[in-house]
Amino acid sequence: MPFITTNSVSLSGNSEEVNIFYQDIGRGKPVVLIHGWPLNYQQWEYQLNELPKHNIRVIAYDRRGFGLSSRPWDGYDYDTLAGDLKLLLEELDLTDVTLVGFSMGGGEVARFLSKYNNEGRVTKAVFVGSVTPYLLQTDDNETGLPKEQFETMQEQIEDDRAKFLASFGKMFYGVNLLSHPVSNEILLHDHNLAMQASGYSTIKCMQSWSTTDFREDLRSVRIPTLIIHGKEDATVPIASSSDETVKYIPHAQYFVYDDAPHGLYYTHKNKFNEDLVSFVNS
């Protein structure tokens, strides 16, 4: 199986080898898919099946702590995660790259572009249901979500992670008494993907995406950018995220899917794939 290897320094100062798993499929213009929390690269199955048909080389990887990648105790801050992405691009010697970040992955796109894109490897960016620009409610960020909401999530994960993830998966896809846009099998599949992660990486990544301020990162984005968000997203509410993100990247294209939940890459996969292919190949 393909891996890239990096060294992670723990808070105690010890160095630990970290292996990052990736899939590399197809030929053509490279697109790197960055998965959301708390899943792994397999969330992109219906993009990995489709994009290579359109002269696109697709690379999808497991964030540290998730899927087949290593599970170090430390290194779940966005500077380190963006460094993992940087190493992936360098190891595969990718140029003219389109980065696609879903949910938590949008933060890696923003941080990478502000810190590491001086070499110009990345020429386009896509934010999908992204946690940018800043999800935490503060005195200067009134559109954010209350700190207590994230504290409750952490308590539930620590108490019964499997139960929390089962409930979270339904909200992720907008499943309720009147709407069931995905099968029970898809919910079970995603639950299994989420449970592959370690409990501590699940919690530490949640702490990162819920408290990291990307506003200054976004101001540095100068490349062509596409923002996609579901209007019915109950996981990352659009008013707290993409409606604000576009204010920091005014040149971006902004597509709102009126009836889409958070997991629109599956519930609206045909439209999403079409919009993605069009943007990449434009």
C-alpha positions in Angstrom: 0.0 0.0 0.0 1.3 3.5 -0.8 2.4 5.7 2.1 4.4 8.9 2.7 6.4 9.1 5.9 7.1 12.1 8.1 8.4 12.6 11.6 6.2 14.1 14.2 7.7 15.6 17.4 5.5 15.1 20.5 5.0 17.6 23.2 7.6 15.7 25.3 10.1 16.3 22.5 10.2 12.7 21.3 10.3 12.1 17.5 7.8 9.6 16.1 7.5 8.3 12.5 4.1 9.0 11.0 2.8 7.2 7.9 0.2 8.8 5.7 -1.8 6.5 3.5 -3.0 7.7 0.0 -4.6 6.5 -3.1 -3.5 7.7 -6.5 -5.9 7.0 -9.4 -6.1 8.0 -13.1 -4.1 10.3 -15.3 -4.3 14.0 -16.2 -4.7 17.2 -14.1 -4.1 16.3 -10.4 -6.8 16.8 -7.9 -6.2 16.1 -4.2 -9.2 15.3 -2.1 -9.1 16.0 1.6 -11.7 14.2 3.7 -13.9 15.5 6.4 -14.2 14.6 10.1 -14.6 11.9 11.4 -14.3 9.8 8.2 -11.3 8.9 5.9 -10.4 8.9 2.3 -13.1 6.3 1.5 -15.8 9.0 1.8 -14.7 10.0 -1.7 -15.7 6.7 -3.4 -18.1 8.3 -5.8 -15.6 10.9 -6.8 -12.8 8.3 -7.2 -15.1 6.3 -9.5 -16.0 9.3 -11.6 -13.3 12.0 -11.9 -10.7 9.8 -13.6 -13.1 9.4 -16.5 -12.6 13.1 -17.2 -8.8 13.3 -17.7 -8.3 13.9 -14.0 -5.7 12.2 -11.7 -7.2 11.9 -8.3 -5.2 11.6 -5.1 -7.1 11.0 -1.8 -5.4 10.4 1.5 -6.2 9.5 5.1 -5.5 12.3 7.6 -3.2 11.2 10.5 -5.2 9.5 13.1 -7.8 8.2 10.6 -8.2 5.3 8.2 -4.9 3.5 7.4 -2.6 6.3 8.5 -0.6 6.3 11.7 -2.3 7.4 14.9 0.3 9.6 16.8 -0.8 11.1 20.1 0.1 14.7 18.9 0.1 16.6 15.7 -3.6 17.4 15.1 -3.2 21.1 14.9 -3.7 22.7 11.4 -0.1 23.7 11.0 1.0 20.1 11.3 -1.9 18.8 9.1 -1.1 21.3 6.4 2.6 20.2 6.7 1.4 16.6 6.0 -0.4 17.9 2.9 2.7 19.8 1.8 4.8 16.6 2.1 2.3 14.6 0.0 2.5 17.1 -2.8 6.3 17.1 -2.7 6.7 13.4 -2.5 4.4 12.9 -5.5 5.9 15.9 -7.2 2.5 17.3 -8.1 2.0 20.6 -9.9 -1.0 22.5 -11.3 -3.0 21.0 -8.4 -6.6 21.5 -7.5 -7.1 21.1 -3.7 -10.6 20.0 -2.6 -11.2 20.3 1.1 -14.5 19.0 2.6 -15.6 20.2 6.0 -12.5 19.9 8.3 -10.5 19.5 5.1 -11.3 23.1 4.1 -9.1 24.2 6.9 -6.1 22.3 5.6 -6.7 24.0 2.2 -6.8 27.5 3.8 -3.7 26.9 6.0 -1.7 25.3 3.2 -2.4 28.2 0.8 -1.4 30.8 3.3 1.8 29.0 4.5 3.1 26.8 1.8 1.9 27.8 -1.7 4.8 30.1 -2.5 6.1 27.4 -4.9 2.8 27.6 -6.8 2.1 23.9 -6.8 -1.6 24.6 -6.2 -3.4 26.6 -8.8 -7.1 26.1 -7.8 -9.0 25.5 -4.6 -12.4 24.1 -3.7 -14.1 24.5 -0.3 -17.0 22.1 0.2 -19.1 22.4 3.4 -16.0 23.9 4.9 -15.4 24.9 8.5 -13.8 28.1 7.4 -13.5 30.9 8.3 -14.0 30.5 12.1 -16.7 28.3 13.7 -16.2 29.4 17.3 -18.4 32.2 18.5 -16.3 35.0 20.0 -16.8 38.7 20.6 -15.5 39.5 17.1 -17.1 36.5 15.5 -20.8 36.6 16.3 -21.8 34.2 13.5 -19.9 31.4 15.1 -21.3 28.6 17.2 -21.3 28.6 21.1 -18.3 27.0 22.8 -20.7 24.9 24.9 -22.0 23.1 21.8 -18.5 21.7 21.1 -17.9 20.9 24.7 -21.1 18.8 24.7 -19.9 17.0 21.6 -16.7 16.2 23.3 -18.4 14.9 26.4 -20.6 12.6 24.2 -17.7 11.3 22.3 -15.8 10.5 25.5 -18.8 8.8 27.0 -20.0 6.7 24.0 -18.2 7.4 20.7 -20.1 4.8 18.8 -23.5 6.2 19.9 -22.4 9.7 19.1 -21.2 8.8 15.7 -24.5 7.0 14.8 -26.5 10.1 15.7 -24.0 12.4 14.0 -24.2 10.4 10.8 -27.9 10.9 10.5 -27.5 14.7 10.9 -24.6 14.6 8.4 -27.0 13.4 5.7 -30.2 15.1 6.9 -31.9 11.9 7.9 -35.1 12.5 10.0 -38.7 11.2 10.2 -39.7 12.9 7.0 -36.4 12.6 5.0 -34.1 9.6 4.4 -31.8 10.6 1.5 -29.4 7.8 2.1 -29.7 4.1 2.8 -29.2 2.5 6.2 -26.3 0.7 4.6 -24.6 4.0 3.8 -25.1 5.1 7.4 -23.5 1.9 8.6 -20.7 2.1 6.1 -19.8 5.7 7.3 -20.1 4.6 10.9 -17.5 1.9 10.3 -15.2 4.4 8.6 -15.5 6.8 11.5 -14.8 4.1 14.1 -11.6 3.2 12.3 -10.1 6.4 13.7 -8.7 6.5 17.2 -10.8 8.1 19.9 -8.2 10.6 20.8 -7.6 11.7 17.2 -11.3 12.1 16.7 -11.4 14.4 19.8 -8.3 16.4 19.0 -9.3 17.0 15.4 -12.7 18.2 16.6 -10.9 20.6 19.0 -8.9 21.9 16.0 -11.7 22.5 13.5 -13.9 24.0 16.1 -11.4 26.6 17.5 -9.0 27.5 14.6 -9.4 30.9 13.1 -8.8 30.9 9.3 -9.7 34.4 8.6 -6.2 35.6 7.9 -5.4 32.5 5.9 -8.4 33.1 3.6 -7.3 36.7 2.9 -4.1 35.3 1.3 -6.1 33.2 -1.3 -5.4 34.6 -4.8 -6.0 31.5 -7.0 -9.3 30.6 -8.7 -11.6 29.2 -6.0 -14.9 27.4 -5.8 -17.1 27.3 -2.7 -19.9 24.7 -2.4 -22.3 24.4 0.5 -25.7 22.8 1.2 -28.3 25.3 2.4 -29.8 22.6 4.7 -26.5 21.7 6.3 -27.1 21.1 10.0 -23.6 20.0 10.7 -21.7 23.1 9.5 -24.4 25.7 9.2 -23.9 27.8 6.0 -24.5 31.1 7.8 -21.5 30.4 10.1 -19.2 29.1 7.4 -19.4 29.6 3.6 -21.5 32.7 3.7 -18.7 34.2 5.7 -15.8 32.5 3.8 -16.9 34.1 0.5 -16.5 37.5 2.1 -12.8 36.8 2.5 -12.4 35.4 -1.0 -14.7 37.8 -3.1 -13.4 36.4 -6.4 -14.6 32.9 -5.6 -17.4 31.2 -7.4 -20.1 30.3 -4.8 -22.6 27.5 -5.4 -25.4 26.9 -2.8 -27.2 23.6 -3.2 -30.7 24.6 -1.9 -31.8 21.2 -0.5 -28.5 19.7 0.3 -27.3 18.5 3.8 -23.6 18.4 4.8 -22.8 15.1 3.0 -23.7 16.5 -0.4 -20.7 14.8 -2.1 -22.9 11.7 -1.8 -26.6 12.9 -1.7 -25.9 15.3 -4.6 -23.0 13.4 -6.1 -24.0 13.8 -9.8 -24.3 17.6 -9.5 -21.3 17.8 -7.3 -19.1 15.8 -9.6 -20.3 17.8 -12.6 -19.5 21.1 -10.9 -16.1 19.8 -9.7 -15.1 18.5 -13.1 -16.2 21.7 -14.8 -14.1 23.8 -12.4 -11.0 21.6 -12.6 -11.0 21.5 -16.4 -12.0 25.1 -16.9 
